[in-house]
Amino acid sequence: MTRAEIAAELDKLGIYYDPDHPDHVSREKLDTLEPPFMEWGTQENTYRADGIDYLSWKTLIIRIYSDTNEDVEIITPSGRTVDESLRESFEKFTKQQYYNDELSLYETNYTTEV
């Protein structure tokens, strides 16, 4: 998937992210944002052995910040939860959630291959 295709899929969630810098929310913007909001980025991965690249893939990392750990309560404009919407777009993903002390918000991380 290209960055434009990923952005189009994530736009369906209806959760704010900075389109110019989707991989981070600046400190200045944090003070003006109401949760939920998200960041996302991709990471290139390569399996390499003996100096030979055998396999390459791209990982998508989505971070959604919320003021509650009830992330299932975040309803997208389509009326589905974030998990349901992501499953429709990306099929498989891993999910981790924890409290981010620095931001005083709950952070839910979704990781999938694209």
C-alpha positions in Angstrom: 0.0 0.0 0.0 1.1 3.5 -0.7 1.0 6.3 1.9 -2.0 7.8 0.0 -3.9 4.5 0.1 -3.1 4.1 3.9 -4.3 7.7 4.5 -7.5 7.1 2.6 -8.3 4.0 4.7 -7.4 5.8 8.0 -9.5 8.8 7.0 -12.5 6.5 7.2 -12.0 6.3 11.0 -12.9 10.0 11.3 -10.2 10.4 14.0 -8.0 13.5 13.6 -4.3 13.2 12.5 -2.1 15.9 11.1 -2.0 15.2 7.3 1.3 17.1 6.9 3.0 15.1 9.7 0.9 12.0 10.4 3.7 10.3 12.4 3.5 12.8 15.3 1.4 15.5 16.9 3.4 18.5 17.9 3.5 19.8 21.5 1.7 23.0 20.4 -1.2 21.0 18.8 -1.5 18.7 21.8 -2.8 21.6 23.9 -5.6 22.3 21.4 -6.7 18.8 20.5 -9.7 16.9 22.1 -9.2 13.2 22.3 -9.4 10.9 20.4 -6.7 11.7 17.9 -4.1 9.6 16.2 -0.6 9.3 14.7 0.5 6.8 12.1 3.6 5.9 10.2 5.2 3.1 8.3 8.4 1.2 8.9 10.4 -0.7 6.3 11.6 -4.2 7.3 14.1 -6.5 5.6 15.1 -10.1 6.4 18.7 -10.2 5.5 21.2 -13.1 5.8 24.7 -13.5 4.5 24.6 -10.1 2.9 21.5 -11.0 0.8 18.0 -9.4 1.2 15.6 -12.3 1.2 12.3 -10.6 2.2 11.1 -7.0 2.5 7.8 -5.8 4.0 6.3 -2.7 5.4 4.7 -2.3 8.8 2.0 0.2 9.6 1.9 1.6 13.2 -1.2 3.4 14.3 -1.4 5.2 17.7 -4.8 6.4 18.9 -4.9 8.6 22.0 -8.0 8.7 24.1 -9.1 10.0 27.5 -10.6 6.6 28.3 -9.4 3.0 28.2 -12.8 2.0 26.8 -11.5 2.2 23.2 -14.4 0.2 22.0 -16.5 3.2 22.8 -14.8 5.2 20.1 -17.3 5.0 17.2 -16.3 5.9 13.7 -18.6 7.9 11.4 -19.7 4.6 9.9 -21.1 3.6 13.2 -18.4 0.9 13.8 -15.7 0.7 16.5 -12.1 1.4 15.6 -11.3 -2.3 15.8 -14.2 -3.2 13.4 -13.1 -0.5 10.9 -9.5 -1.5 11.0 -10.3 -5.2 10.6 -12.3 -4.3 7.4 -9.3 -2.3 6.0 -6.4 -4.4 7.1 -7.8 -7.8 8.2 -5.1 -8.7 10.8 -3.4 -6.5 13.3 -1.9 -6.6 16.8 -3.2 -4.3 19.5 -1.6 -3.0 22.7 -3.0 -0.5 25.1 -1.4 1.4 28.0 -1.6 4.7 29.9 0.8 7.3 28.6 1.9 9.2 31.7 3.6 11.9 29.7 0.4 12.8 27.8 -2.0 11.7 30.6 -3.9 9.8 27.9 -4.6 6.2 27.1 -2.6 5.0 24.0 -3.8 2.2 21.8 -1.2 0.9 19.3 -2.3 -1.1 16.3 0.4 -2.8 14.1 -0.2 -4.5 10.8 1.7 -5.3 7.6 0.8 -3.3 4.5 
